[in-house]
Amino acid sequence: MFIISRFRVQARFSVFCRRYSQTFANMSSERALKRGSACPPPHGPGKLRLYSMRFCTYAQRTRLFLAAKGIEYETINIHLREKPEWFLEKTPIGKVPVLEKDGKIVYESLVCNEYLDGIYPDKCITPRDPLEKARQSMVLALWDTKVAGFYSKLVRGTKEDERPAVAKQFVDGLQYIENALTQPFFSGDKAGALDYNLWPWFERFSMLKNCAGVEVSADKFPKLTAWMGRMLELPEVKACFFSPEVHDQYGKTLLAGKSDYDLGLEE
Amino acid sequence: MANTIRTFFATTRPTTLQATTLPALRRSGSTPASTMLPKKAFKTGSTAPEPPAPGVLRLISSRFCPYAHRTRLVLAAKGIDYETVNVCLKDRPEWFFAINPLAKVPTLQHDGKVVYESLVCNEYLDRVFPGRKLLPEEPLEKARIGMLQAIWDAKTQPNFMKVNMSKGEEQLKAFVALKEGLTLFENHLVTSGTPFFGGDQPGFLDYSIWPWFELRDLLLVNDVVKLQEVEFPKLFAWLSAMYDRPEVKTVAFDLDVFAKYVATAIAGNPDSDIGLGDSD
């Protein structure tokens, strides 16, 4: 009996390892560069480099654009608690994502994304129509004002007694986003800028459940739930995807104040 | 308090653009309610004004908001006709939330379309209305404006406000941070060699940062937190050049009235109609 149960445990464990490593197979395996590291030499002429962090929501916006547009690029991951000096010289704000091409630097996720559409005009994602572009920007403003702050509070840890109020504000705010979704995707029949710019936070919804017991139910948010299902089918989303288990693991390190930027990378 | 202090910008003079809009509406043969728009702010419990007439651009605004001022500058720079509805930001009218769920100014209404968020309004106006283009087309130039805008929003404007609202050690710290942020703007003008961030004429970024500079004497009150020309020669030249611009003069704030508004805000009862006559 004991031998049979040990085999079962081993079998389950190897399935887990296979699934776990599959989640990382499609990601850059570079460890985050820290303070004291040497500045990586410039990428070749005409070649694109992205400074990123594997679990950063804002950097993921740009990785989604890059994947959707089929652009080739190299990734350098940055240790965000101990930023390399050379990184702070490239960008005064010191955040990711940052694009670098032929010595030119662009930072701020939304600026990076529009810039990519400007220098790689094929498969343009940013809406060309001014009113549609304005509409997408306004939905992002709704997200920033009504949802993002409460989301952040819930994920980074709220006091037990404050949690119900913050959770309610999050859920009430998310209703605005549910209401803004009137077509299969935020951008229409196909995913577009707004879909990619919002997606990273939705990919991490399991963190809300595990950190704060907040669930985004299909009954309350039928349109968002259906949209999330559609997004998960897209190759560009899959290319940048981490599973809920991985996000939750990273989230635990974040809550402990010791974000593990290299989580899952082999030693 | 922070919200009321944030919304302290004023103009008492009707804009010349408002004056030119009225005769055009009368010529059309109708006297729509919009010609009778008051300058006084609509408050909680007020009846919503009639929607703007077809083809008429309406700006929902506040006389004391720097963000609304960004859009007034762009409207003036592009010579766009519009009418204004002022709202009280402390006691917002319920009807405003139906138009803009965030109930913030500026908000534009135009033939059933609604646009809000100052920078979104400004980009929309630039692209939809004719006249001088304020945003560059070239992707890297456009990105540079976006990056400076991000620095303004994250590092510079908040420190303008922090310097204003703090004292002593905290104020000095905020002032140092403000100057660090401003150095990036100074450096941009040094590199570009142009009088404005938009080049030979002001552009998107010039108008989006201007309101805080126009109010700097009211924001940076102590002598220890005054900006010095010797530290920011290009920015000071830019200030001079901006003051000479007709569009800046057209929508300029009356700093005396503004100071009075701030006093009412500090006293806990911001008066968004201060400086207006009974018939306004």
HADDOCK unambig.tbl for C-alpha pairs under 7 A between the chains (distance, minus, plus):
assign (segid A and resid 106 and name CA) (segid B and resid 143 and name CA) 6.69 0.50 0.50
assign (segid A and resid 107 and name CA) (segid B and resid 147 and name CA) 6.52 0.50 0.50
assign (segid A and resid 108 and name CA) (segid B and resid 147 and name CA) 6.66 0.50 0.50
assign (segid A and resid 111 and name CA) (segid B and resid 143 and name CA) 5.77 0.50 0.50
assign (segid A and resid 111 and name CA) (segid B and resid 146 and name CA) 5.93 0.50 0.50
assign (segid A and resid 115 and name CA) (segid B and resid 139 and name CA) 5.57 0.50 0.50
assign (segid A and resid 115 and name CA) (segid B and resid 140 and name CA) 6.81 0.50 0.50
assign (segid A and resid 115 and name CA) (segid B and resid 143 and name CA) 6.18 0.50 0.50
assign (segid A and resid 118 and name CA) (segid B and resid 139 and name CA) 5.03 0.50 0.50
assign (segid A and resid 119 and name CA) (segid B and resid 139 and name CA) 6.57 0.50 0.50
assign (segid A and resid 130 and name CA) (segid B and resid 124 and name CA) 5.86 0.50 0.50
assign (segid A and resid 130 and name CA) (segid B and resid 127 and name CA) 6.48 0.50 0.50
assign (segid A and resid 130 and name CA) (segid B and resid 128 and name CA) 6.98 0.50 0.50
assign (segid A and resid 131 and name CA) (segid B and resid 124 and name CA) 6.85 0.50 0.50
assign (segid A and resid 134 and name CA) (segid B and resid 115 and name CA) 6.82 0.50 0.50
assign (segid A and resid 134 and name CA) (segid B and resid 120 and name CA) 5.81 0.50 0.50
assign (segid A and resid 134 and name CA) (segid B and resid 124 and name CA) 6.57 0.50 0.50
assign (segid A and resid 137 and name CA) (segid B and resid 120 and name CA) 6.83 0.50 0.50
assign (segid A and resid 138 and name CA) (segid B and resid 116 and name CA) 6.79 0.50 0.50
